[in-house]
Amino acid sequence: MDRTQLLESFRTKYTPEQAALFEQALIYAENVHSSQKRESGEPYIIHPIAVASIVMGLGMDAASVTAAVLHDAIEDGENVTVDDVARIFGNEIAQLVDGVTKLTISGKQTYITKKQEQAENLRKLFLAIAADVRVVIIKLADRLHNMRTLAYCNPYKRMRKAKETLDVYAPLAHRFGMGAIKGELEDLSFQYLMPDEYADIKRQFEKQRSDREEVLDDAMQRIIKQVADAGIHASISGRPKHLYSVYRKMQRINGSINEIYDLIAIRVIVDTVNDCYATLGVLHASWKPLPGRFKDYIATPKPNMYRSLHTTLLSDNGIPFEVQIRTQEMHRTAEYGIAAHWMYKEGRATQSLLDRKTSWLRQIIEAKDTTEDSMEFVDNILKDFLGEYVFVLSPRGEIFDLPTGSTPLDFAYRIHTNIGHHCQGARVNGNLVRLDYKLQTNDMVEIITSNNQLGPSRDWLKIVKTQTARNRIRQWFKRENREENIQRGKEMLEDTARRQTLSLTQLVKPEYTSELLKRLNMTGLDDLYSAIGFGGISASQVLHKLLDMQRKAEKAEALAQQLKTDAQKPVLKPRQLPVNGIIVHGDPGMAVRFGNCCNPLPGDPIIGYITRGRGVSVHRVDCTNAENLRMDPERIIDVEWAIGADTSFHASLQIHAEDRAGTLLEISALLSGMNINIQGLSGKPTGDGKYVVDMTFSVSNSEQLNQIMRSLKQLKCVNEVYRVHR
């Protein structure tokens, strides 16, 4: 999809206001990336356009698509910050863009290796996803387009990107139920990481495919007729299995491609859940189902939202084939996962649905609070949430997914911390098992608890598989050894302060510590000392934060003293002027006008001059005429801007830009997106390839004008921006 097609498609799906903002974002991205090229030699803007097209194709909301076209602006743009994006496009879009932006690492000594750098960036990404799930949609779209164009990268980068995709992004797509993206990411990674195996599987697959096509074509025709005869409306198609999935399955069963029955599966899409089961009955009446190959993912959906009926049937000539039966809604979910549940027309996915389907994200937040090291944090997520897992059931029939190798203790802690702490034993499928028993898919697990079990055993740390359980066990022992940890932590903090010739007594005053304790979610100093003692936070970190709090408190105290001093001065009742918002001290009854020579704005330093018969004339302090006015000091009067005055002012700028088509359009589009009321706009070429634009508009204060000037300078067509005094 090219630029024009993207804009046209966006306009058909979203509101005119959203379309205008998106077009502004597209222009902004084009300017940011105007001098950049992809490794293919193509203009860089092709990539943001492709990512936005993918995100829009998934049915996401307008904010997500707009963020997608801006997703590299902060990371790859020159001097573009998240504040810049927020100022122009709003906080929602800015936070999405920031979520997919890698950390800036230049000059940071903490990053020693590429692996540590990757861990820091993945930690930031996972936390951003936990805060707003839309971040994962944009990031996966970004990675998908990069993988589609990976051939242009150097061999080292290809291998590194392919491995990261296979280890992180494909499992992430799977976790969110995005089967189509997951399959493509895996196949693209497989192609670069294992080219020989890829070519061999592809060759075998094609051979098997041709052998089975006749069987499948015949089966599809019979199914079409049989479901129609049963009065069921259905659409039927064949789905080839992804090559990497074939390879993994061959590895798992330690067998050949001949033992894989779903190389090409038949999909039957029906209207209702009842039709799903009715279709299953029709098929089982016509073909012999293979024992042990029926799976009901409608009654018991996978944790990643996947729902469908799977059955393997035996053809008349003995060749097995798989049939998947689902509704249209289930099919969309199987292909697009969480994106299928995003109602862009409403601007937001149903929150309760998101909460149910992404409850595991809350555990990422918990992991953040118990793990300081980024590499450990990321490793835990890859193992606990993105690796291979089993499905187990509670006695009430609730389904839980746990990493492969998990034990009943992991299950106990997944239910609740107290269940874990008081676990005394477990039954699996009605039978008592050891606590180190390895759970299997479809196990029914019942935890036996006892109030006599006062807490976990240290041996449990060797039994549990999940980091969630391990962290909760560690936290228990931290609390149990609290007094020892408090004493150790206090000594460590005192020693750190002593080495820096600082007095800890002066730093732990309530006025300095209250805000720090609040930030750390602690109730008192003992909590802080304990955290230092058991290694939850370092003494140097705490000392640095306390010094910051001390400086802030001292600054606040100085300000309070100044306000007290000012309050003792005689208060003159000012005249509030609704037009210009000026307070005249000493003679509030005088009329006020602004000097045309400098056009002061709220925020500008100003002086007042008593004119003959025309009241007070207000000028900027750096105005050239103000210098002359100071020669008559008796007529100088104190003036100031009225705080909170609801007043607009005229401001003028002169912009020196490139003389090319669309310059005025880009400038006006930017200001329109910032809700600036343009009162005058004109431009003329200078004859040397340059273009001078004069414009006048309404602003509230000098800071708003400065924001406008900064934003204009971000446009690639703009060379200089000057404030004009008329």
C-alpha positions, -999 to +999 in steps of 0.1 A: +000+000+000+015+033-011+010+068+005-021+077-015-038+043-010-030+045+028-046+080+031-077+070+010-082+038+030-078+057+063-104+083+053-130+055+046-125+039+080-122+068+104-137+102+111-127+133+092-110+147+124-090+115+128-081+115+091-068+151+093-046+143+123-033+112+105-024+132+074-006+156+096+013+127+112+022+113+078+036+147+067+055+149+100+070+115+095+079+123+059+098+154+071+115+135+100+127+107+077+132+128+045+170+124+044+170+087+055+172+056+034+165+020+041+192-006+036+175-015+003+182+021-009+145+030-008+132+061+010+128+053+047+092+066+048+082+034+030+086+015+063+063+037+085+037+036+057+039-002+056+036-006+093+006+017+095-010-003+066-005-035+086-020-020+118-049-006+099-055-040+082-058-055+116-088-032+123-071-012+150-083+022+162-072+055+146-047+063+174-029+030+168-026+036+131-014+072+136+012+060+162+023+034+137+032+060+110+051+079+137+067+049+154+103+056+144+101+094+147+116+096+182+141+067+178+154+077+143+144+114+140+168+142+148+160+159+181+125+146+182+112+139+217+081+123+232+071+158+244+073+170+208+050+142+197+026+148+226+024+185+219+014+180+183-005+148+183-017+143+219-006+122+249-023+090+238-004+088+205+028+100+221+027+072+247+021+046+220+051+059+200+072+059+232+062+024+240+078+010+208+108+033+209+141+018+220+161+034+248+188+059+239+220+042+251+248+065+238+271+075+266+256+051+292+283+031+309+257+007+324+253-010+290+283-033+287+271-058+261+247-060+232+227-085+252+223-061+281+212-034+257+186-058+242+174-067+277+169-031+287+149-024+255+128-055+259+121-047+295+108-012+284+087-028+257+071-054+279+062-028+305+048-006+278+027-035+266+014-042+301+004-005+303-013-004+269-018-036+249-019-017+216+019-013+218+023-050+209+002-046+178+024-018+165+056-035+175+047-068+158+037-049+126+070-031+127+089-064+132+069-081+105+077-055+078+114-056+089+115-093+085+098-092+051+127-069+039+155-087+059+173-098+028+188-063+023+206-064+057+241-077+062+245-114+072+253-107+108+223-084+113+200-109+095+210-137+119+206-115+149+172-101+139+159-136+129+170-151+162+154-123+182+122-127+162+121-164+167+129-162+205+108-131+214+084-117+188+069-149+173+061-162+208+047-128+217+024-129+187+014-164+197+007-153+233-017-127+220-034-152+196-021-135+164-017-168+145-012-152+110+016-129+122+032-156+144+033-181+115+048-156+090+074-144+116+085-180+123+088-190+086+108-159+078+132-165+108+134-202+099+144-193+063+175-173+075+185-192+106+183-227+091+183-224+053+192-260+046+164-274+069+140-248+055+147-259+019+144-296+028+111-291+047+097-270+018+106-297-007+090-325+014+060-303+021+054-297-016+057-334-023+033-344+004+010-315-006+006-328-041+000-363-029-028-351-006-045-326-029-067-351-046-079-365-012-085-330+001-103-317-030-126-347-029-132-342+009-140-305+005-166-312-022-183-338-001-182-315+030-198-287+010-226-309-001-232-326+033-233-294+053-256-278+027-279-308+029-280-304+067-291-268+062-259-253+075-244-222+058-207-226+056-176-215+037-148-241+032-111-236+024-078-254+027-050-241+050-014-252+044+006-255+076+035-231+082+069-247+074+084-239+108+054-255+125+060-286+104+097-286+114+089-282+151+063-309+150+087-333+133+113-326+160+087-330+188+075-364+176+109-374+164+093-386+132+089-379+095+067-355+076+045-385+067+034-387+104+019-352+103-017-352+095-025-315+093+000-304+065-031-291+048-062-286+071-097-280+059-114-251+075-151-250+078-164-215+088-201-215+100-225-189+115-230-201+150-215-223+178-245-247+174-236-250+137-200-259+147-212-290+167-238-298+141-211-298+114-189-320+135-217-345+138-222-345+100-185-352+094-182-379+120-213-396+104-195-396+070-159-403+079-142-423+106-126-400+131-091-409+142-091-418+180-075-393+203-073-366+176-105-347+186-100-314+204-127-291+216-112-256+219-147-240+220-157-255+253-121-250+266-105-222+247-067-217+247-054-189+270-045-169+239-082-167+229-081-195+203-114-213+198-122-240+173-131-277+169-104-300+156-109-335+143-088-358+122-107-379+097-097-410+077-104-408+039-117-437+019-082-447+008-068-445+044-051-410+042-059-389+074-067-352+071-076-326+097-108-304+097-111-272+118-146-260+125-152-225+138-174-194+135-164-163+116-157-145+148-135-174+160-117-174+127-109-137+130-096-143+166-075-172+154-058-151+127-056-117+145-059-125+182-062-095+205-065-072+175-097-089+165-113-077+198-104-041+192-135-021+183-120+008+164-154+024+158-157+027+196-121+039+198-113+012+224-116-025+228-140-037+254-121-033+287-136-063+305-127-085+275-091-072+275-088-078+312-099-114+308-077-122+279-046-104+291-047-111+328-011-125+325+001-090+318-005-081+354+022-106+364+047-086+343+041-056+365+046-079+395+078-091+380+090-055+376+085-049+413+105-079+424+133-080+398+159-052+395+181-067+369+168-062+333+184-094+319+168-115+347+135-097+342+134-104+304+146-140+309+118-146+334+092-133+309+106-154+281+104-185+303+072-179+322+050-162+296+064-167+261+079-202+262+062-236+258+034-242+283+009-268+295-028-263+302-042-275+336-076-273+352-087-264+387-114-284+404-139-258+393-129-263+357-109-231+352-081-234+328-045-222+337-015-221+314+019-228+330+054-231+316+063-267+306+079-284+336+057-265+362+048-283+394+018-282+417+036-255+437+037-233+406+000-239+402-007-230+439+012-197+436-006-189+403-040-192+422-029-170+452+001-163+472-015-176+505-025-208+488+011-213+478+025-204+513+001-229+530+004-257+504+008-290+521+002-314+492-016-319+459-038-342+440-036-346+403-065-363+386-076-375+420-043-390+430-018-377+456+014-366+440+047-352+451+052-314+450+079-318+424+055-336+400+057-322+364+022-312+354+009-323+320-018-307+297-053-315+308-043-324+344-069-316+370-050-301+399-062-298+435-041-280+461-042-293+497-036-265+522-032-264+560-031-236+585-004-256+603+018-250+573+034-217+585+052-209+553+073-221+524+104-242+527+137-230+512+138-263+493+107-251+473+130-227+455+146-258+439+112-272+429+092-243+414+096-236+377+080-201+374+097-169+384+064-157+398+064-185+424+101-181+431+097-143+438+068-149+462+088-175+481+117-151+483+095-123+495+082-144+523+117-151+536+125-114+532+097-106+556+106-134+580+141-120+583+129-085+585+147-074+617+180-087+604+174-070+571+165-037+587+197-036+607+219-047+578+202-021+555+207+008+579+244-001+583+248-003+545+232+031+540+253+047+568+285+033+553+276+046+518+268+080+532+301+080+552+322+073+521+306+103+505+312+125+536+274+129+541+254+129+573+227+102+572+210+119+601+205+150+580+191+131+551+165+109+568+144+137+581+107+133+575+105+163+551+130+145+529+119+109+532+081+111+530+080+116+492+106+089+486+087+063+507+055+072+489+071+066+455+085+032+467+051+023+482+067+020+517+051+030+550+083+039+570+121+039+571+122+003+584+107-008+550+134+012+533+162-003+554+148-038+550+147-034+512+183-024+512+192-052+535+177-080+513+189-064+481+157-051+467+173-017+462+209-005+465+221+018+492+237+041+466+203+044+448+186+054+480+213+079+489+210+095+455+172+098+458+175+112+494+199+139+481+174+148+454+146+151+480+168+173+502+175+197+474+138+198+465+128+205+501+154+232+505+142+248+473+106+247+484+115+262+517+133+290+501+103+297+478+080+296+508+101+322+526+101+344+495+063+342+493+061+351+529+083+381+523+062+392+493+030+387+513+042+414+538+044+440+511+014+463+507-011+448+483-025+471+457-058+461+442-052+458+405-076+464+377-082+433+357-084+441+321-102+415+302-087+425+268-051+424+276-047+410+311-023+436+325-020+446+362-008+482+368+008+487+402+004+520+419-024+534+396-048+506+386-073+529+371-052+538+341-059+526+306-035+501+291-023+496+255+005+475+240+034+489+220+032+481+183+069+481+182+074+448+201+039+431+206+046+416+240+030+383+250+022+368+284+055+354+297+076+381+281+094+404+306+076+438+303+078+474+315+051+502+316+054+538+305+030+565+314+021+583+281+005+617+278-033+612+277-032+576+265-026+557+297+001+531+301+021+518+272+034+482+277+067+471+261+090+441+262+120+450+283+143+442+254+124+465+230+146+491+213+120+518+222+121+507+258+157+519+261+146+554+251+117+553+275+140+545+305+156+579+300+125+593+316+124+572+348+096+592+365+072+579+339+082+543+343+056+522+362+055+486+374+033+463+354+028+425+353+008+399+335-024+389+352-021+352+361-048+331+344-061+358+322-082+343+295-069+365+267-056+359+232-028+379+215-016+385+180+018+371+172+038+372+140+065+349+126+087+350+095+097+315+082+126+309+059+118+277+040+127+257+009+110+268-023+092+236-033+056+224-038+036+219-006+056+242+017+027+264+026+005+233+029+029+216+054+032+247+075-006+253+076-013+216+083+010+217+112-006+247+128-041+234+121-032+202+139-021+223+169-055+242+169-038+275+161-061+302+146-042+315+116-052+351+108-028+359+080-005+337+058+015+347+028+047+336+011+070+346-017+101+331-033+134+349-029+148+337-062+176+316-046+156+284-040+143+298-007+108+308+003+098+334+029+065+330+047+049+357+068+021+347+091+000+361+120-020+341+144-036+341+179-017+327+209-023+328+247+013+334+258+050+334+248+054+297+258+028+287+233+046+308+207+078+290+215+061+257+211+049+267+177+084+278+167+099+246+179+074+225+160+079+245+128+116+240+130+110+202+130+096+205+094+122+195+069+112+222+045+119+249+072+153+264+077+148+293+102+119+308+122+119+343+135+096+362+158+085+395+141+076+426+160+052+448+141 
